[in-house]
Amino acid sequence: MTFVTKLRFQSGNRYELESAVSDIKSMIERKGAECKGPHADPPERIAVPQYRRLQPGDEFSSWDYTVYSRRLEIHGNDHIAREIGHMEFPESLHIEIEVEHKKPLGHRRD
């Protein structure tokens, strides 16, 4: 039985994102784990309306920003995934960790 850990990183600061992802990828490779990625998603442009009062109506110009994201997959080595989950990251970085339990082909479902 294999565990696949999927990591998704998002940030408005592209350089901080690239730095964190490359540091994690090099750590994973140094420890001998199989890693796929980083895969880049297209940047997402977000516009947030800003109102002068608490109710809609009179507005300031909207606040526009870009969100960059990267994805990594770690196959096996759940101790490395656990280690990454306990790491400290900059506040501008949003991280999602998803763990899948993969069964080998031909494995019976009980």
Secondary structure, 3 states (H helix, E strand, C coil): CEEEEEEEEEECCHHHHHHHHHHHHHHHHHCCCEEEEEEEEEEEEEEEEEECCCCCCCEEEEEEEEEEEEEEEEECCHHHHHHHHCCCCCCCEEEEEEEEEECCCCCCCC
